[in-house]
Each structure stands twice: as structure tokens, then as C-alpha cells.
Amino acid sequence: MKQHKGMRPHDIAVLLKIAITEGTWMSKDLSDALKISQAEISYSLNRSATAGLIDHTKRKVMRNALLEFIRYGLPYIFPPEKGPMAKGVPTAFSAPVMSSQIVGSGIVVWPHMQGNARGESISPLYPNAVDVALQDEQMYDLLALIDVMRIGKVREKEIAIKQLKNLIGNKIHA
């Protein structure tokens, strides 16, 4: 039996992308969409299966397990690194998916040259997350909500988890 070496941050992005993908998908599609190598997609699927976040066929995300992990484990396992004020892409409660629901929390950004906002910077979930978010609006929303779970307060996290359930809840299997 292969030893589980722990989850990696991009494993969450892989699971989220599978969750919102209609119909069948191929590893190449995930690799292209998430800017992760095909080999790393395969390793990611294996880690997620071992952790019980995807079924044994590695085709169906385990909805309840993923949401539970995001809610209770993610903030401790993948905390963001906070940085200085920077130009970047709004994330967490500053992203469009949350900004209409949270008022006055300041601006939080992923540092990036194509960003149009200035605020406190935090590290993205994984290195290519910002480029993925700029190309895929659904993934932008999901990755921003993941950042709420990483840095938010209780009220913000409750709003984010409801949004996550709405975005992926009816598209993935329990």
C-alpha cells in the first residue's frame, strides 16, 4: 500500500474543478485548466482518494467530506502568508463573490501585475491560482471563498461555506 504523504494545497483546487465540471473530464483537461502537470493531477487524485475526499474510482468528489475538510481542516493546514500592501487581484471577502455580503473588511489581494486593486496581500492557495482565477470565473469565486475560510472571521466563514455549498453542492456526489 502506498504511503500517504499528506495533502497539498493544489489538491483542493483539483477537487473543486472536478466538482464544477459538467460531464466527464480527463486529466489533461484538469492539467490545462489548473496549470498543474498531468503527473501532479494523478498524484493529487491518489492523495484525495486516500484522504476520502474522492471516491475509489477517482471520478466523484465526496461532497460532505470535502466541505467538512474545507470548514475545519483547511485553515490550519493551508494558512495564508500575509504580506505588505500590494497591487493585485481581490480575494476572500474583497472578491466579487463576497464583497456584496461583507462590508468594511478592508481589501485583501493576491499580488499580481494584472490586478486592479490595492490592499493587504496574502499568498494564493497554490502558485498558479491567480492565473487560473483570471481565466475561469467559477474557479475565481471558489478560490476566493477558500481564502475566506483561510483568513475570515466566524461570520465571514459561515457566509463562505453557504456560498460553497451553493456553487458545488448540487453538482457533486455525497
C-alpha positions as CSV (number, residue, x, y, z in Angstrom):
1,M,0.0,0.0,0.0
2,K,1.3,3.4,-1.0
3,Q,2.1,5.7,1.9
4,H,0.0,8.9,2.2
5,K,2.3,11.9,2.3
6,G,-0.3,14.4,3.2
7,M,-2.5,16.8,1.1
8,R,-1.1,19.6,-0.9
9,P,-2.8,23.0,-1.4
10,H,-3.5,22.4,-5.1
11,D,-5.4,19.2,-4.2
12,I,-8.2,21.4,-3.1
13,A,-8.2,23.2,-6.5
14,V,-8.3,19.8,-8.3
15,L,-11.3,18.7,-6.2
16,L,-13.1,22.0,-6.8
17,K,-12.5,21.9,-10.5
18,I,-13.8,18.3,-10.7
19,A,-16.8,19.4,-8.7
20,I,-17.9,22.1,-11.1
21,T,-17.0,20.2,-14.3
22,E,-20.1,19.1,-16.2
23,G,-19.9,15.6,-17.7
24,T,-16.7,13.6,-18.0
25,W,-13.3,15.0,-17.7
26,M,-9.7,13.9,-18.5
27,S,-6.6,14.6,-16.5
28,K,-5.3,16.7,-19.4
29,D,-8.3,19.0,-19.1
30,L,-7.7,19.4,-15.4
31,S,-4.0,20.0,-16.0
32,D,-4.6,22.7,-18.6
33,A,-7.3,24.4,-16.6
34,L,-5.4,24.5,-13.3
35,K,-1.9,24.9,-14.7
36,I,-0.7,21.8,-12.9
37,S,1.2,19.0,-14.6
38,Q,-0.7,15.8,-15.5
39,A,1.6,13.8,-13.3
40,E,0.7,16.0,-10.3
41,I,-3.0,15.7,-11.2
42,S,-2.6,11.9,-10.9
43,Y,-0.7,12.2,-7.5
44,S,-3.4,14.7,-6.3
45,L,-6.2,12.3,-7.1
46,N,-4.4,9.5,-5.3
47,R,-3.9,11.7,-2.2
48,S,-7.5,12.7,-2.3
49,A,-8.7,9.1,-2.6
50,T,-6.6,8.1,0.4
51,A,-8.0,11.0,2.4
52,G,-11.5,10.1,1.5
53,L,-12.3,13.3,-0.5
54,I,-12.9,11.5,-3.8
55,D,-14.3,8.0,-4.3
56,H,-12.2,5.0,-5.2
57,T,-12.8,5.5,-9.0
58,K,-11.3,9.0,-8.6
59,R,-14.3,10.4,-10.5
60,K,-16.7,11.6,-7.9
61,V,-15.9,14.2,-5.2
62,M,-17.2,13.2,-1.8
63,R,-19.3,16.4,-1.1
64,N,-19.7,16.1,2.7
65,A,-16.1,15.2,3.3
66,L,-14.8,18.0,1.1
67,L,-17.0,20.6,2.7
68,E,-16.1,19.3,6.2
69,F,-12.4,19.5,5.3
70,I,-12.7,23.0,3.9
71,R,-14.6,24.2,7.0
72,Y,-12.5,22.6,9.7
73,G,-9.1,21.5,8.3
74,L,-8.1,23.9,5.6
75,P,-7.5,27.0,7.7
76,Y,-5.0,25.0,9.8
77,I,-3.3,23.0,7.1
78,F,-3.0,25.7,4.4
79,P,-2.9,29.1,6.2
80,P,-2.0,32.0,4.0
81,E,1.1,34.1,4.3
82,K,0.2,37.7,4.9
83,G,2.3,40.3,3.1
84,P,2.6,44.0,2.6
85,M,0.2,46.3,0.8
86,A,0.3,45.4,-2.9
87,K,-1.4,45.7,-6.3
88,G,-3.3,42.6,-7.1
89,V,-6.5,40.6,-7.6
90,P,-9.1,40.9,-4.9
91,T,-9.7,37.7,-2.9
92,A,-11.5,36.5,0.1
93,F,-14.2,38.9,1.3
94,S,-12.9,41.5,-1.2
95,A,-13.7,39.3,-4.2
96,P,-17.0,40.0,-6.1
97,V,-18.5,36.7,-4.9
98,M,-18.3,38.0,-1.3
99,S,-18.0,41.8,-1.5
100,S,-21.7,42.5,-1.7
101,Q,-22.3,40.5,1.5
102,I,-19.4,41.8,3.7
103,V,-19.0,45.5,4.2
104,G,-16.0,47.3,5.7
105,S,-13.5,44.4,6.0
106,G,-10.7,46.1,4.0
107,I,-9.2,44.9,0.8
108,V,-7.3,41.7,0.5
109,V,-5.4,40.8,-2.7
110,W,-3.3,38.1,-4.3
111,P,-0.3,40.1,-5.6
112,H,-0.4,40.1,-9.4
113,M,0.6,42.5,-12.1
114,Q,-2.8,42.2,-13.8
115,G,-4.7,43.1,-10.6
116,N,-6.8,46.2,-10.4
117,A,-6.9,46.6,-6.6
118,R,-4.6,47.6,-3.9
119,G,-4.7,46.0,-0.4
120,E,-3.2,43.7,2.1
121,S,-1.6,40.8,0.2
122,I,-1.9,37.1,1.0
123,S,-0.4,34.1,-0.7
124,P,-2.7,32.3,-3.0
125,L,-3.7,28.7,-2.2
126,Y,-1.1,27.5,-4.8
127,P,1.3,29.3,-7.1
128,N,-0.8,29.3,-10.3
129,A,-4.1,30.0,-8.5
130,V,-4.2,33.7,-9.6
131,D,-3.7,32.9,-13.3
132,V,-6.4,30.2,-13.1
133,A,-8.8,32.7,-11.4
134,L,-8.1,35.3,-14.1
135,Q,-9.1,32.8,-16.8
136,D,-12.0,31.0,-15.1
137,E,-14.7,33.0,-13.2
138,Q,-16.1,29.9,-11.4
139,M,-12.7,28.9,-10.1
140,Y,-12.1,32.6,-9.1
141,D,-15.2,32.5,-7.0
142,L,-14.3,29.2,-5.4
143,L,-10.7,30.1,-4.7
144,A,-11.8,33.4,-3.2
145,L,-14.2,31.6,-1.0
146,I,-11.4,29.2,0.1
147,D,-9.4,32.3,1.1
148,V,-12.3,33.4,3.3
149,M,-12.1,30.0,5.0
150,R,-8.3,30.6,5.4
151,I,-8.4,34.1,6.8
152,G,-12.0,35.0,7.7
153,K,-13.8,35.5,11.0
154,V,-16.7,33.2,12.1
155,R,-19.4,35.2,10.3
156,E,-17.5,35.5,7.1
157,K,-16.7,31.8,7.1
158,E,-20.4,31.0,7.6
159,I,-21.3,33.1,4.6
160,A,-18.5,31.5,2.6
161,I,-19.4,27.9,3.4
162,K,-23.0,28.6,2.3
163,Q,-21.7,30.0,-0.9
164,L,-19.5,27.0,-1.4
165,K,-22.5,24.7,-0.9
166,N,-24.5,26.7,-3.4
167,L,-21.7,26.6,-6.0
168,I,-20.7,23.0,-5.7
169,G,-23.3,21.3,-3.5
170,N,-25.7,20.3,-6.2
171,K,-23.0,19.3,-8.7
172,I,-21.0,16.8,-6.7
173,H,-21.9,13.5,-5.1
174,A,-22.3,12.8,-1.4
